[in-house]
Amino acid sequence: MIDMKQRIRVTAICKKDDDILLLKRSGGRVDMGAQNFELPTGKIIFGEQPEEAMSRVVYEGLGVQAESLQISDVVTFTGLSGSSEQGNLYIVYEVRLQNNEISLANSERYTSYKWVKMDETGLLPLNEASMMVLQITATKTGVLASRIIRTEQQQVLPASDFATIYTDGGSRGNPGPSGLGYYIIGPDGKEIKRGGEFLGFSSSRLAEYYGLKEGLEQAIELGLKRVHFKSDCLMMVNQMNGVYKVKNPDLFQVHSDVLKLLDKLEAYSFTHVSREMNTEADAEVNRVIDQNVNRGEY
């Protein structure tokens, strides 16, 4: 995990009213005798800015110009089939096309396309990268709540096996009295579980990792298979995505414990969010610290 290489792509969620665009590949990976659908996706050529790459990928793949491009998310994940040692960073754009007269006549990559509702994407054989991007995006709206999720191997996973876990850790004084917190929501955005634990005298970076470890243990106990972890600790997220190496000796053991726990999941991702988007887990941290500090223990 620490020495993981990272693949960077741009991907488009092209919208027409309430529908999004999916494309069927003309080649590449084919599983179970069926070609997979995917979002318009491509590499960034040396010297290109991501927005330039996205505009080019749309035109080359669809034969139509993008009318507007707006970055909507940057997602990172691991655990793709056959590439578990490779990190993936996808820059996601919301795209509006100049017109919807898509032409694949000159496309070497795609054979057909389909406009579908977001909550119908789980019923199609998506390639796993597009599936992960859509799951992370859908977490914010809960549109996959009543649907099933299919992997490239056509395994059917109930929506209850998928969740987003916000984790946090904090220390007053750094080091000082510390605590961890977690907040788990399902695909419908509804709370599954939350909690916190007082850690005693610790540092904030160690508390962040213990928060992640506790979130993982909760996921395993709940029987979750695919989990999106979100944290406002950029250092930890980058370390888990292989961007940074773990160099602090006090983190070695808990980092190793986290990696072992991740082996029990089928797929997972790590995304950095702002503190404003992590208020529930943060509240759990402050709750357990307040309880113990108010008792006069620190």
Salt bridges, closest charged atoms under 4 A:
ASP3 OD1 - LYS245 NZ 3.67
ASP19 OD1 - LYS117 NZ 3.13
GLU38 OE1 - ARG25 NH1 3.16
GLU38 OE2 - ARG109 NH2 3.21
GLU48 OE2 - ARG56 NE 2.77
GLU60 OE1 - ARG56 NH1 3.26
ASP73 OD2 - LYS140 NZ 2.77
GLU94 OE1 - LYS15 NZ 3.59
ASP119 OD2 - ARG147 NH2 3.97
GLU128 OE2 - ARG226 NH1 3.41
GLU152 OE1 - ARG29 NH1 3.25
GLU191 OE1 - ARG194 NH2 3.13
GLU221 OE2 - LYS193 NZ 3.94
ASP250 OD2 - ARG205 NE 3.13
ASP257 OD2 - LYS213 NZ 3.31
GLU280 OE1 - ARG194 NH2 2.78
ASP282 OD1 - ARG275 NH2 3.43
GLU284 OE2 - ARG194 NH1 3.52
GLU284 OE1 - ARG287 NH2 2.70
ASP290 OD1 - ARG172 NH1 2.75
